[in-house]
């Protein structure tokens, strides 16, 4: 869940110096000359997500840069390719009926979804689900940290650009049809997973997060494009790019990119960095 959400947000939330009520996972990966402090993001949030773990905030005074998937606060000039087949073209009649039912439940116009590329319809549905769950893109972890970095004049470094992310979505198999079908066929289950995802993230329940991650797989090809290929690319950048050869960098990417043997922390460890979990989690209160 939330593997593909592309968030836009504007609001800066206050940072509070008191201890966090929850302990989302924070990793430290380092060698003799640099260190990366990694925090998994949920791209839409709530006020009670904050303050973030002190284990992460402690590194702000010495940070040489905030590393994000993409700087979503930066104006960008991009447009969706209108030549890509729409959901109306790629879905069969039964799936169109299902989409119409889910659109009504999500409070979104069916005609807008059916005439969008499948990946975009899926993203809009997932964001509507998040909104119904009380999450707000303007309170997403990425946005809060980007705003704070701007206020503190901390350099913001991108692992990707918005244009690259758009191209990624447009070039998914069947333009994200698998993404959309999974969203509409598993709508009720995904709503339940979302609630549990939030609880597990806040509690730092690594085992439960990993279980949710494994349960929410798309097709093998889609997962490779959306997650694993990007993880490898990001780890290679952090290890090999001249920008990151010395200093302290705060790395904030979607939380599910940090899990498992193909997650960014594991990949950095494979590249010779020492990796440890800085926070202590607890069992999430969800099924």
Secondary structure, 3 states (H helix, E strand, C coil): CCCCCCCCCCCCCCCCCCCCCCCCCEEEEECCCEEEEEEEECCCECHHHCCCCHHHHCCHHHCCEEEECCCCCCCCCCCCCCCCCCHHHHCCHHHHHHHHHHHHHHCCCHHHHHCCCHHHHHHHHHHHHHHHCCCEHHHCHHHHHHHHHHHCCCCEEECCCHHHHHHHHHCCHHHHHHHHHHHHHCHHHHHHHHHHHHHHHHHCCHHHHHHHHHHCCCCHHHHHHHHHHHHHHHHHHHHHCHHHCCEEEEEEEEHHHHCCCCCHHHHHHHCCCEEEECCCCCCCCCC
